[in-house]
């Protein structure tokens, strides 16, 4: 039950990432909090873990979307462009 809730939350955050990518494209980076960056990075790590555990294409696509969102907000928050931790999860 807890895992299902965890999966739902990460899916919601991944959807948020798509919206943030569009928001950033509209030049509204000044409204994005560093807390959002942390949420996206945490969710990307979770997706990387899921992908590593089961090789799911769905999770790999979600991870790619989250990376795009992080890259989109990296002009505002430099830490968003740092993928080292997430990359480590996918390479294990």
N, C-alpha and C positions, 0 to 999 in steps of 0.2 A: 504494500500500500504506500509506504513512504517513497519507494523508488518511482512509482507511478506519478506521485506528486512532484518529485524532483524532475522527472522528464517533462511534465507539463510546464513547470516554471522555466526550465531551460528553453523550451520551445517558444514561450512567450518572450523571453529575452532575445532570442534569435529574431523574432518578428520585430521587436523593438529596434534591433540593429538595422534592419532594412529601412524602417522609417527614419532612423537617425542618419542613414546614408543619404536619403533624399533631403532631409533637413540641412545637412552639411552642404549639399550641392546647391541649396538655395542661399547659402552664405549666412546661415544663422548659427554659426559655431559659438558665438558669445553666450548663447543660452544653455550650452551643454556643460553640465557639472562633472567634476572629476569622479564623482560617485558612479556616474553612468559608465565611465571608462572602466572602473573596477568591476562593475556588473558584467560588462561585455567580455572583459578578460577572463573572469571567473567562468562564465558560460562557455567561452571558447575552450578553456581547459577541460571542462566537462565533456563537451562535444568531442574533443581530441581523445579523451579517455574512452568514451563510448565507441568511437571509430576504431581505436586500437584494440578494444576488447572483442568487437564483433565484426569489424570490417564493413560496417554499414555505409552504403553510398549516401543515404539520407543524412547521416551525421557528418560525413565528409563535406557534403554540400552546405550544411548548416555552419560548419567550421569555416568554410571558404567565405560565406556571407558575413560571418562575424569578423573575420580578418579584414574584409572590405570596409565594414563599418568602422572598425578601429583605425584603419588607414585614413578614412574620410575625416575622422575627428582629430587625427594626429597633428594637424596644423595648430589646433588650440591646445591640445594636451599631448606633449611629446611622448609621454609614457604609453599612449595608446598605440603608437607605432612599433613598440617593442614586443616582438613575438617569441622571444627566446624560450620562455617557460612553456608556451603552448607548443612550439616546435619540438621541444624535448619530449613532451607527452606523445606526439605522433610518431617519433622516431624510435621509441622504446620497443 
